[in-house]
Amino acid sequence: MEISRPKYLNSVVKSLKTNRVVAILGARQVGKTTLARHISKLYLNSEWFDLEDSRDRARLSDPMLAMRNLTGLIIIDEVQLAPQIFETIRVLADTPKGARFLLLGSASPDLLRHTSETLAGRITHIILEGFSFDEIGLQSWKRLWLRGGFPKSYLASTDIASSKWRYDFIRTFLECDLARLAPAIHHLSIERFWFMLAHWHAQIFNSSELSRSLGVSDTTIRRYLDLLAGTYVLRILKPWHENISKRQVKAPKVFISDTGLLHSLLGLDHAIDLERHPKIGASWEGFAMQQVIRRIGALDNECFFWASHQGAELDLLVVKGNKRLGFEFKYSDSPVSTKSMHIAMNDLKLDSLNVIYPGEDTYPIAKNMRAIGLTQIWNNLKVLR
């Protein structure tokens, strides 16, 4: 079974019409190759290089010789494994009537600084994430929450099969993928850090405490953090600072990007395991937040959290243009307004504050505040404005 992803397909096709180089970036196994295969069918001529295949790496040992006479669409999979080819792509992209390039990568441009510098102004980046409600249907949200959005995890025949796939993914990611990107870091060190971060999911990041627990420096901890974020398995939510009298938190929040991976890192294989676990509220926050961000189309640089040292906080602040939208995520049957919400509403001058909960209804809880069932955000975008 395969689930179509028309929004991403249309976005890539549109970008290729106006840009000679387009990169689809995202975590390993999130569906980049499948999406690229569908796009390649739209071109009369296409050539595929998979840099995990030794034969294709050999073909690209002289990238100019291998690609200069190609036309149509050139697809290069796992492009981060051969950063030396970016200079050749830059030259060929500037050649009139040359081929277009579709690059697939599992590392961010920030992690591959050479890429950003070489192809600056010539490349469009599209981040491919796991499945969302509009792709799998609202009725399946509990399965999406438990298993996460990786296609093979979500589509597995049973919860146990899904869990096994995720454990295998974690092992391969740590022992192979990260080893190629950061060979100086032993996989057991980053493994301990990642498993520890699962218990910090949806909490304010404290590098000093983690460095003491792991026996490494703050600098090393931040390097680990950047590596996991740069390979799309970790989301870092920046703090918002407002010019108000209160002292405000300046450290970021951290989230395991995919709740399926989170649950595997916590050893949760079944829905009943999740329901009995103390991190269920944090898991809900990360899952619901991801769906809201994707629904309203917010960019990373538009998303923040806010907290004061006096105890007031806001799970998600989205700043889009002159709009300030506040969100809280409560794993509750009937959420109500709190003192913290009213403080955030007044101090941040929010246009609205919505509490997203695992229900079906939408109802007011205070002036400009509503409780919204998660599935309702996909039925009516206006409820989020």
Secondary structure as the mmCIF struct_conf table of DSSP 4:
data_model
#
loop_
_struct_conf.conf_type_id
_struct_conf.id
_struct_conf.beg_label_comp_id
_struct_conf.beg_label_asym_id
_struct_conf.beg_label_seq_id
_struct_conf.end_label_comp_id
_struct_conf.end_label_asym_id
_struct_conf.end_label_seq_id
HELX_RH_AL_P HELX_RH_AL_P1 PRO A 6 THR A 18
BEND BEND1 ARG A 20 ARG A 20
STRN STRN1 VAL A 21 LEU A 25
BEND BEND2 ALA A 27 ALA A 27
TURN_TY1_P TURN_TY1_P1 ARG A 28 GLN A 29
BEND BEND3 VAL A 30 GLY A 31
HELX_RH_AL_P HELX_RH_AL_P2 LYS A 32 SER A 40
TURN_TY1_P TURN_TY1_P2 LYS A 41 LEU A 42
BEND BEND4 TYR A 43 ASN A 45
STRN STRN2 SER A 46 ASP A 50
TURN_TY1_P TURN_TY1_P3 LEU A 51 GLU A 52
BEND BEND5 ASP A 53 ASP A 53
HELX_RH_AL_P HELX_RH_AL_P3 SER A 54 ARG A 59
TURN_TY1_P TURN_TY1_P4 LEU A 60 SER A 61
BEND BEND6 ASP A 62 ASP A 62
HELX_RH_AL_P HELX_RH_AL_P4 PRO A 63 MET A 67
TURN_TY1_P TURN_TY1_P5 ARG A 68 ASN A 69
BEND BEND7 GLY A 72 GLY A 72
STRN STRN3 LEU A 73 ASP A 77
TURN_TY1_P TURN_TY1_P6 GLU A 78 GLU A 78
HELX_RH_3T_P HELX_RH_3T_P1 VAL A 79 LEU A 81
HELX_RH_3T_P HELX_RH_3T_P2 PRO A 83 ILE A 85
HELX_RH_AL_P HELX_RH_AL_P5 PHE A 86 ALA A 93
TURN_TY1_P TURN_TY1_P7 ASP A 94 ASP A 94
BEND BEND8 THR A 95 THR A 95
TURN_TY1_P TURN_TY1_P8 PRO A 96 LYS A 97
STRN STRN4 ARG A 100 GLY A 105
BEND BEND9 SER A 106 ALA A 107
TURN_TY1_P TURN_TY1_P9 PRO A 109 LEU A 111
BEND BEND10 LEU A 112 LEU A 112
HELX_RH_AL_P HELX_RH_AL_P6 ARG A 113 THR A 118
TURN_TY1_P TURN_TY1_P10 LEU A 119 ARG A 122
STRN STRN5 ILE A 123 ILE A 127
HELX_RH_AL_P HELX_RH_AL_P7 PHE A 133 ILE A 136
HELX_RH_3T_P HELX_RH_3T_P3 LEU A 138 SER A 140
HELX_RH_AL_P HELX_RH_AL_P8 TRP A 141 ARG A 147
BEND BEND11 GLY A 149 GLY A 149
HELX_RH_AL_P HELX_RH_AL_P9 PRO A 151 TYR A 154
TURN_TY1_P TURN_TY1_P11 LEU A 155 LEU A 155
BEND BEND12 SER A 157 THR A 158
HELX_RH_AL_P HELX_RH_AL_P10 ASP A 159 THR A 172
HELX_RH_PI_P HELX_RH_PI_P1 PHE A 173 ASP A 177
HELX_RH_AL_P HELX_RH_AL_P11 LEU A 178 LEU A 181
TURN_TY1_P TURN_TY1_P12 PRO A 183 ALA A 184
BEND BEND13 ILE A 185 ILE A 185
HELX_RH_AL_P HELX_RH_AL_P12 HIS A 187 ALA A 198
TURN_TY1_P TURN_TY1_P13 HIS A 199 ALA A 202
STRN STRN6 GLN A 203 ILE A 204
HELX_RH_AL_P HELX_RH_AL_P13 SER A 207 LEU A 214
TURN_TY1_P TURN_TY1_P14 GLY A 215 GLY A 215
HELX_RH_AL_P HELX_RH_AL_P14 ASP A 218 GLY A 230
TURN_TY1_P TURN_TY1_P15 THR A 231 TYR A 232
BEND BEND14 VAL A 233 VAL A 233
STRN STRN7 LEU A 234 PRO A 239
HELX_LH_PP_P HELX_LH_PP_P1 TRP A 240 TRP A 240
BEND BEND15 ASN A 243 LYS A 246
STRN STRN8 GLN A 248 GLN A 248
BEND BEND16 ALA A 251 ALA A 251
HELX_LH_PP_P HELX_LH_PP_P2 PRO A 252 PRO A 252
STRN STRN9 LYS A 253 ILE A 256
BEND BEND17 SER A 257 SER A 257
HELX_RH_AL_P HELX_RH_AL_P15 THR A 259 LEU A 265
TURN_TY1_P TURN_TY1_P16 LEU A 266 GLY A 267
BEND BEND18 HIS A 270 HIS A 270
HELX_RH_AL_P HELX_RH_AL_P16 ALA A 271 GLU A 275
TURN_TY1_P TURN_TY1_P17 ARG A 276 ARG A 276
BEND BEND19 HIS A 277 HIS A 277
TURN_TY1_P TURN_TY1_P18 PRO A 278 LYS A 279
HELX_RH_AL_P HELX_RH_AL_P17 ILE A 280 ILE A 296
TURN_TY1_P TURN_TY1_P19 GLY A 297 GLY A 297
HELX_RH_3T_P HELX_RH_3T_P4 ASP A 300 GLU A 302
STRN STRN10 CYS A 303 ALA A 307
STRN STRN11 SER A 308 SER A 308
TURN_TY1_P TURN_TY1_P20 HIS A 309 GLN A 310
BEND BEND20 GLY A 311 GLY A 311
STRN STRN12 GLU A 313 LYS A 320
TURN_TY1_P TURN_TY1_P21 GLY A 321 ASN A 322
STRN STRN13 LYS A 323 PHE A 329
BEND BEND21 SER A 332 SER A 334
HELX_RH_AL_P HELX_RH_AL_P18 LYS A 339 ASP A 347
TURN_TY1_P TURN_TY1_P22 LEU A 348 LYS A 349
BEND BEND22 ASP A 351 ASP A 351
STRN STRN14 SER A 352 TYR A 357
BEND BEND23 PRO A 358 GLU A 360
STRN STRN15 THR A 362 ALA A 366
TURN_TY1_P TURN_TY1_P23 LYS A 367 ASN A 368
STRN STRN16 MET A 369 GLY A 373
TURN_TY1_P TURN_TY1_P24 LEU A 374 THR A 375
HELX_RH_AL_P HELX_RH_AL_P19 GLN A 376 ASN A 379
HELX_RH_3T_P HELX_RH_3T_P5 LEU A 381 LEU A 384
#
